[in-house]
Amino acid sequence: PRPQLADMIEAHVDVMTTDGYLLRVFCMCFTKKLPKQIKKTSYAQSSQVRAIRRKMMDTMPKQVAGDDLKALVHKLLPDSIGKDIEKECLDIYPLHDVHVRKVMVLKK
């Protein structure tokens, strides 16, 4: 098996939509090499991982809570939530492949 060479960071958060759905939104991302980096691996320190996870858990409710389920689906299709998380975490550690990987409906 190939070595990983990057960190995978996951987070999830429970959010209520305006039309009364309680959703659990799962997000994942990978660390990316810095520009002009020679070292093969790009591992973030544990404090950076915690800070990125905290940013993810702050950003997801802001994006989801103000909308109904239909508007959320339209946000998920172009993956705009992932792009916002990537921009916000850029000052902590560069990320790539930031995606909302799953949305579970907990209550209607």
GIBELSUL-V530113 format. One record per residue. N is the residue number from 1. RES is the residue in one small letter. PHI is phi as a letter, one per 30 degrees, with the letter a starting at -180 (none if undefined). OMEGA is omega in whole degrees, 0 to 359 (* if undefined). NEAR is the number of other C-alpha atoms within 10 Angstrom. Layout:
((N:RES:PHI:OMEGA:NEAR) (N:RES:PHI:OMEGA:NEAR))
//
This chain:
((1:p:none:179:3) (2:r:d:175:4) (3:p:d:187:6) (4:q:d:178:10) (5:l:i:178:14) (6:a:a:177:16) (7:d:c:170:17) (8:m:c:183:16) (9:i:c:180:18) (10:e:b:176:19) (11:a:a:173:18) (12:h:b:182:18) (13:v:b:177:16) (14:d:c:185:18) (15:v:b:176:21) (16:m:c:177:21) (17:t:d:182:19) (18:t:d:179:13) (19:d:c:168:13) (20:g:j:177:12) (21:y:d:172:15) (22:l:c:185:18) (23:l:c:169:20) (24:r:c:184:17) (25:v:c:179:20) (26:f:c:181:19) (27:c:b:178:23) (28:m:b:178:19) (29:c:a:179:23) (30:f:b:175:19) (31:t:d:184:21) (32:k:b:176:18) (33:k:d:174:19) (34:l:d:176:12) (35:p:d:181:7) (36:k:i:179:6) (37:q:d:180:9) (38:i:c:181:8) (39:k:e:185:9) (40:k:d:185:9) (41:t:c:175:15) (42:s:b:179:18) (43:y:c:176:18) (44:a:d:175:20) (45:q:d:184:11) (46:s:d:177:9) (47:s:d:177:10) (48:q:d:178:14) (49:v:d:179:19) (50:r:d:180:14) (51:a:d:178:15) (52:i:d:179:26) (53:r:d:178:21) (54:r:d:178:13) (55:k:d:178:17) (56:m:d:182:28) (57:m:d:174:20) (58:d:d:185:13) (59:t:d:184:17) (60:m:e:179:23) (61:p:d:178:16) (62:k:d:182:12) (63:q:d:190:15) (64:v:c:193:23) (65:a:d:184:18) (66:g:d:186:14) (67:d:b:170:16) (68:d:d:186:15) (69:l:d:182:18) (70:k:d:179:10) (71:a:d:178:12) (72:l:d:179:16) (73:v:d:178:14) (74:h:d:176:11) (75:k:d:183:16) (76:l:d:184:16) (77:l:d:177:10) (78:p:d:179:10) (79:d:i:180:14) (80:s:d:178:16) (81:i:d:178:22) (82:g:d:179:24) (83:k:d:178:14) (84:d:d:179:15) (85:i:d:180:23) (86:e:d:179:22) (87:k:d:183:11) (88:e:d:183:16) (89:c:c:184:18) (90:l:d:181:12) (91:d:d:178:9) (92:i:d:179:14) (93:y:a:180:20) (94:p:d:182:18) (95:l:b:171:22) (96:h:b:182:15) (97:d:h:177:14) (98:v:d:184:23) (99:h:b:165:20) (100:v:d:189:21) (101:r:c:182:14) (102:k:a:172:12) (103:v:b:179:16) (104:m:c:174:11) (105:v:d:181:14) (106:l:c:180:12) (107:k:b:174:10) (108:k:c:*:10))
//
